[in-house]
Amino acid sequence: MLECFCRIWLVDFEFSAPPGERPQPLCLVAREFRSAQTIRLWADELRRRASPPFECDSETLFVAYYASAEFGCFLALDWQMPTRVLDLFAEFRCLTNGKSLVCGNGLLGALAYYGLDAIEANEKEEMRQLAMRGGVYSEAEQIALLDYCETDVVALDRLLRAMAPELDLPRALLRGRYMPAAARIEWDGVPLDVDLLGELRRNWRRLQGRLIRAVNEEYGVFVHSNLTTVDPSSHLDATDLDGGNSELDDSLPMKFSTARWAEWLARNDIPWPRLPSGLLALDDDTFRVMAKQFPTVAPIHELRHTLGQLRLNELAAGNDDRNRTLLSAFRSRTGRNQPSNSRFIFGPACWLRSLIQPKPSRAIAYIDWEQQEFGIAAALSGDVAMQAAYLSGDPYLAFAKQAGAVPADATKDSHPDERSQFKVCVLAVQYGMGEESLATALGQPPVVARQLLRLHRQTYPKYWAWSDGAVTHAMLLGYLDTVFGWRIHVGADANPRSLANFPCQANGSELLRMACCLMTEAGISVCAPVHDAVLIEAADDDIDQAVADAQALMRQASEIVLGGFPLRTEAKIVHHPDRYSDERGTRIWNLVTSILADIRPSDPVADLVNR
């Protein structure tokens, strides 16, 4: 199908991009696929050009490997984006998703997969480091980088020839369309209060100990220890909690006690998942799920997540006070973005998101799809009852009504307990829980969970036929596809629950990509995509219209992906000087800022040590 294009340009840039900063192009090499015409340009020549040195119209195919990097350079040079994009990284991921790859998903790995020669990995890394260095380059270094850039373009030529017979070009172009959108999003970034971030970094070691004690006043699940003693029941040891610098705190370090946690759960009548061994499950996923069901768990989840994973110095903040990091499009098995958890502001604990703050005269808006997975399942399964439940505006209460558990005129206020149970059941089905896990989440005997799952199957039989059919299809044929062809390959040892969840998760990623394409192409500034939501930005006076336009385009995206079925969105607008906040992290944020205020001005000696 490549014959439908008059020209095919294979393109690669080398650029410098320190953490949090926009890319600065160093050089470009482009090669026309059929004629082998090659263009080599260094930075000064690139900056003198008002447009690319090759065609970018609808009759020309632009080919790259992880093209959002190239398009970041297009934005830096203020060049018009190509109309038709083929990203061989996205296509290689799609062709091999779920397979075991020895050499990874990079360009070298793709070449090795097809048995093609490539530059040595250590030589490639050496050239990457040279490009990342930035600054002034000697003539010899310029030639070396241009030669290195050309080797990637030549490799891209050979890779395209090898992959061409396997490409589903119309769908590949749809995936390629997302890469300019990803580049625009990375270019815009997320506005941060970097002054406060700096304070947190300088005072973090002292702040941690006080934060533990403040939370522990209510929960009593952290106990005193010394740095050399580790309680076998503890999930985190003392060095995890204070960075190994207890001398900076005014009392002994503390650690999380599993025994105390079990006692707290018992006192508060909260059922908690257990491992096959019978021990409490203390992984982050379990805490996250349980925090959604029981809000009183959220502060402990946030604190544990903070102490175990937060690395403030890794959060990428540019000189323009914006958080930027590679979105890592198509990296996950479901095709979702997979940015670095430590560098992306939406990666660490939820309370840290309150560092997101629009600048003066600016505003941001967080717009997310309501009950997205339920809506996707209803639309793609064709289950009319499920669709009606979604369109009612409250699918959980609608499910209870459809199952005959509450009267037709029931409301959230009149039947809160029943609605809560049916909500937990809906979420359990989406998570792939069985009756034992559902019973634990409900705090009810297994017979109650069994009855709820039976009612779900009776109420939505067409959904269950579709879901079970997807698992059967995967196990028999060895793969599953989304509506636009994102594929996962599965083996005989595949987890049926993961397979059942794949259609909703992967088609959700299709939704987000389509919405990001529509919004960025319409000129809306998208700061970040976040699972089933986006963060956008506009001037104070323009934010209401920007939100209305974004919501209309998100609805349009759902109709495109789901065959005309519309999904609802809700928006939360934040004006300067207010901050974005996630309710799951509000309490910890308030504690952190209160403690920080209490220790100002910081002790000069301790401050010097912390730096």
N, C-alpha and C positions, 0 to 999 in steps of 0.2 A: 504493500500500500504506500510505500515511500514514493512511488512513481507519481503520485498526485501532486507532489511539490516540485516547483520549478528549480528551487535551490534548497540545499540542506547545509547549514553552517554549524560546524562543531566548534564550540567556544570554551575557552578557559581563561580566567584571570588569576593573577597572584596579587595579594593585597595584605595590608597590615591592619589588624583590628584588635587593640588591647581590650581586656575585659570591660564590658559596658559601653564601649565606644563604637561609633559607626566605622565602616570599612574605608580605608584609603587605598585606592587602586595603585598598583605598582607597574603592572604590565598586562598586556592582552595578547593572546595568540588565537587566531580564528582560521579554520580550514574548510574550504568548500568540499563536500563529500565526493562529488563526482569529478570535478576538474582538478582537485588537489591544490587549487589556488590557496596560498597561505599569507596571512597578514600578521606581522609582529610589530607591536607598538609599545614603547616605554611610557612612563607616567606623564612626562611633559607633553608628549604627542597626544596622549589621550585627553588631557585637560584642554587642549586647543580645539578639540573637535566638539561641535554642537550636536552631533548625532553619531550613531555607530558606523563603523567603516564597512558595514555589510547591510543587506536588506533585512527588514523586520516585518514585512507585510504578510498578508494571509497566504501568499503563494510561496512563502519561505518557511522552512522548518528550522527552528533554533534548537540545537541539541547540546546538552551539558550533563555533567554528573554532579548531582546535588545543586540544582540551578539557582536556588535562592541566594547562594553565595555570589554567583555572577550578577544577579539582579540587584544585590546590595551595591555592587560597583556601578551598575547602571544608574541607580539613584544618586550615588555620590557624584557622578558625571553629568547628572540631569539629562540622561538620554531617555528617549521613548522606549517603552517595553516592547518586546517582540509579540506578535499576535498569536503565533503557534509555537508551543513549547513541548519538547519531548525530554523528559528527565530520566536518564537511564538508571539513576539510583532508585527512583520510585518504582521503575519497572522491574529492576532486579529484585527489589524487596518483594514486590507482588509475585514474581515468578518463583521465588524461593522461600516465601514466608512460611514458617513452621518447619522447614527442613533444617537439618543440622549442617552448618557450614563451618569448615575448618578454618578458612581464611577471612571470615567476616564479611561485612557488607560494603566496605570501602571499594574504591576503584581497583586497588590491587587484588582484593578478594574476588571481585567480579571477573577480572581477567583470569585469575587462577581457576575459577569455576568453569570457564569455557576453554581452559587449556592454552591461554594466550600468554606470551612473554610480557614482562613488565619491568620497569625500573626497580632496582633493589630497594627494599623497604628502608634500610638505613640511609641510603642516598636521598630517598624521598623525604625522610624526616629531617635530614640536614638542610635541604632546600626549604622546607616548611619553616624551620627555625630562622633561616636567613630572611624569609619574607616577613615573618612575625616581628623581627627585630626593628623594622622601620628605620627612619632616619635617612642619612645620605648614603648612597651606594656608589661604589667605584664602577668604572666602565666594565671591568672584568666581572664584577658581581651582577651588573645589569645583564650582561650577556649570559651569565650562568642561569639567572632566573628566567630569562626568555627561553633559553634552551630547555630548561626543566619544564616550563609551561608548555612548550611545544611537544615534549614527550607525552604529556597527558592528553593533548589533543590528538596526537597520532594513535595513542592507546584507545581513545574514545572512538576514533574511526574504526579500528579493528573490532572493538566491542559492539558497535552498532551493527556491523556486518554479521557478527555472530548471533546477536539477539533478534535481528529483524524478522526471521521466520516465526518467532514466538510472540511478537507484539500484537496486542489488540489495540490498534492505533486510535480509533475514536475514543475509547476509554482512557488510553494512555495520554491523549491530549487533554482530557478533562483533569487528570491528575497533574499534568504539566501546568495547567492553568493556575493551580494553587500556588505554585512556587513564586511567581511575582507577588501574589498576595502575602505570602509568608515573608518575603523580603521587605515589603512595605511595613508590615507589623513589626518586624525586628528593627527597622529603621526608626519608627516612631518611638517605641519603647514605653515604659510605664513611669509616670512622674513620681519621684520619691522625695521625702523629707530627709535629705542626706545629712543635714546638721544633726538631727536626732539619731540617725543611724551611726554617725561618728561618735556620739555620746554613748550609745549602747556598746559599741566596740571597745571604747576606752574603759568602760566601767563594768564590762560583762562578768569578769571573774568575781568581783565583790557582789554584784547584783544577783548572781545565781543562788548563793547561799541564803540571802535574805528572801528571795522569791520562794525557795523551798519551804522556809519556815513560815512564811505568810500563808501559803496554801495549806500547810500541814496543821495550822491552828484549827481548821475545821475538819480535816480528814484524818489526821493522826496516823498516816500510813508510811511516813518516813521516820527512820530511827537513827540515832547517833551512832557513829562508828569512827574508827581511825583509818588512816590510809592503808594500813597493812592488813586489816582484817576484813574479809569478805564473807558475808552471810550467805550460805548456800541457797537460801530462799530468795535472795535479792536478784532483781533483774538488772539493776545498774549498780556498779560499785562506786566507792567514794571518789575515785579519780574521774569517773564519768561526770560526777556532779560538780566538782569544783576545779576541774582542769589540773588537779594535782598541786594546787596552791592554797592549801588550807590556811597557811599563815596570813592570807589576805582577809580571812573572815574572822569575826569576833567570837566564834564558838566552833565546836567540832563539826566536821562535815557530816552529811546525812545521806542515807541510802533508802531506796524503796524496799519495803518489806512485803513479801507475798503473803505472809501470815496475817499481818495487819490489814492488808487489802481484802483478804477473805473475810475477816471479821467485819470490816466496814460494809462489804456487800451483804452479809447476813443481816446486819442491823438495819439496812435500808431495803431489804426484801428485793434485791436485784439478782435475778438469775444470771449466771455467767458461764459462757462456753468453757468446756474442759477438753484437754487433750486425751487421746486414748489411754494414757497412763493414769488419768484421773486428776492430774494437776491442772490448775487454772491456765487457760490460754492467755499469754501475756504479750503476744505479738501486736504490732502497731495496727494491723488490719482489724483484729478483734476489737481493740480499743476504739478505733474509728467507727466501726459499725455499732458498737454498744453505746457510744457517745451520742449517736443520732437517735437511738431509742430512749436513752436515759440521759437527759441534759446534765444531771448532776455529776455524771462521769466525765463530762467534757473538760473541766479544769485539770483533772489528773492526766487525761490523755494529752492535753496541750503541754503540760509540764514535762511529762515523760518524753514526748516527742521533741520538745525543746532541749532537754538535757542530753538526750541520746544522739540527736542528729544535727542540731543547729550549729552552723559554722558561719558566724556573721561576716568574717573577713572574705568569704568566698562569694557573698552576694554581689553581683556585678552591677556597679553604679558608674555611669560615665561622667565626664566633666560637665555635662549639661544637666546633671541631677536626674538622670533617667536610667531605669533598669533595663538592660538589654542582654539577651543571651540567645544562642541558637535555638530555634523552636524544635529542631530535630524532627521535621515532618516525616511521617510514614515509618517512624522507628518502632512503634509498638506493634504487636501482633494484630491488633484491631485497626491498624492504620492511623491511630491517633498520634498527635505530637508527643514527644517525650523529652522536653527540655530538662536541663540539669536541675535536680531538686535543690541543690545548694546555691545555685547562681540565679535562679528564677524566683522572683518575689512571691509567686504563688506556690512555690515548692516547699519551703519550710513550714513551721507551725503557723496555724491560722492567725494568731495574735499579731505576728509580725507584719501582716498585710495592712495594718493601720499605719504603716510607714508610707503607704500610697496616699499622696496628697496633691491635688491639682495646684498649679501655680496661680498667682493673682490674675484675675479676669478670665480664668479658665475653669472648666468643669469636666467631670468624668461621669460615666454611667456604666453600671454593671447590668447587663441584660442577659437573662438566662431563660431557656425553654422550661416551661412548667411540665412536670411529670413526663420528661422526654421519652424515657424507655417504655413507659406504659403506652404512650401515643404511637411510638414506632411499632411496637408489637401489635397494637390494635389495627394500624393501617396495613402493615405487610401481611398479617395473617388473614385479613379480610373478615375478622370476627365482628359482626354488626353490633352485638351487645357490648363488646369491649369498646368499640368506637363510640357508641352512645354514652358509655360511662365516661370516657375521656372528654367528650364534647359537653358533658354536663357541667364541667368546671371543677368537680370534686369526685374523681374516680373512686376514691376509697369509700365514701358514703354511698355513691351510686352502686358500687359492688355489693355493699350490705343490703341495699334496697332490692337489687336484682336477685340476690340470694334469698330474699324473704326474711332476713334477720332483723330488719327494722321496718316500720311502716313507710309508706310512700311519701308522707309529709315530714319525715324525720329531718333534723338539721344537725349541724355540728354541735350546737348548744344542747339540743334535746337528747342526743345519744352519743356523747363524747367517747364513752368506753367502747361501745360497739364499733364506732368509726376507727378508733385507735387499733383495735384488734384486726380489723379488715385491712387497715393500712399496713400493719406489720406483715400480714399475710401476703399482700401484693409485693412488698419489698423483698420478702423472703423468696418468692417465686422468681423475682428478677435477679436475686443473688444466687439462685440455684440451691437454696437450702432444702434439706429434707425435713421430715416431721420432728425429729429430735432437736435439730437446731432451732426450728421455729418454736417448739415448745419452750426451749430455753429463753429465746428472745421474748416470748409472751409471758414467761413466768407462770405457765399453766401446764397441766399434765399433757402427755403426748396425745391423749384422746381428743383434746380440744384442738391441737394443731392438726391432727388427722382430719377432723371434721371441717376445719377451715380450708385445707387443701382440697378436700373432696368437693366442697362448695365451689371453689375456684374452677375446678375441672368441669363441674356440672354447668356453671354459669357461662364459661367461655370455652366450649368444646372445640370450636374451630381454631382458636389460638393454640390449644394443646395439640391438636392434630398437626398444625404448622410447626410448632416447636419440636415435637417428637419427630416429625418428618425431617427436620433439619439435621438432627442428630443421626438419624438413620442414613440420610444422604451422605453425610460426612464419613460415617463408618464404612459404608459400602463402596463409595467412590473415592474416598481419600481426600476430599477437599470441600470447602464451603466458600461461596461468593457473596459479596454484597450486591446491591442493585446496580452498581457501576463497576463491578468486576474486581474489587479488592479481594484477594483470595488468601485463604489459609490452608495449608496442606497438613493433613493429620495422619497419624499412624494408628496401629491397632491398640496402642496403649493410651490413646487420647482420653481425656476426662470428659464424660458425657455432659456434666454440668457446665464446664467451660464452653463446650460446643453449643449448648442450648442458649448460652448468654451471648455468643459471638454475633448473631444477626442483629441484635439490638445495639450492642456496643459498636460494632464496625459500621453499621449504617448510621449510627449517631455521629461517627467521625466523618462520614460522607456529608451529613447535614452541616456540620461545622465548617468543613472545607468549602462547600458551596456557598454558605452564608458569608464567609470571609472573602471569597472571590467577588460576590455581588457587592458587598459593602466597600471594599477597597477600590474596586473599579468605579463605584459611584462617588468616590472622593471622601468617604467617611474615614476618619482617623481611628483605626483599630489599634489599641495599645497592646492587647494580649488576648489570645483565645484561651479559655479555661474550661476544659472538658466539655460541658454542655452550655457554655456561656461565653460572652465576649465583654471586654472592657473597652469602651470607646471614649473619645475626648473631643471637645469642641470649645469654642468661646462661650462665655456665660450666656450671652444673648442668643446663641445658636443651639444650645444643647437640647432644648425641647424638640426642635425640628429634627436635629440629628438622631435623637432617640426614636422619634416617630418613623423616620426614614429607615433606620436600622431594624426596627421591629417589623416593618412592612417587608423588608428584604429577607429577614429571617423566616417570616411566614412563607414568602415565596420559595425560599430554599427548601422548606419542609414539603411544600406542594410538589416541587420538582422531584425530590428524592422519594417521596411517599405516594406518588401517583395521584396527586391532587388533594391529599388529606392534610389539613392545616394544623400546625402545632402553635399553641399559645406561648407568649413570652411575657415576662414581667421585668420591670426596670427599676433600678435604684440610682438616683442622681445625687451626686456630691459636688457642691460648690466650694471653692476656696473661701475661707481657710479650713473648712471641715475636711475630715479624713474618710477614706474608705474604711469600712469595718466589716468583719465577719463575726456574726453573733457567737459562733463557737469559740472565738478567741477573745471576746470582749473582756471577760473577767481577768484573764492573765495580762492583757494589755494594760488595764487599769492598775493592776498591781505593779507591773513593771514601771510604768510612768510615775506612780506614787513613790516607789522606792527610789527611783532615779532622782526625783525632786528632793527626796529626803537626804540624799548623799551629796547634793550640790551645796557649796562648791566642793569638788573632790579634793582629797588630801594630796598635795603635790608629790610626796614621796611615793604613795601607792599608785598615783596616776602615772608616774614615770615608770614604775615596775610594770603596770598593765600595758603600757604602750609597747 
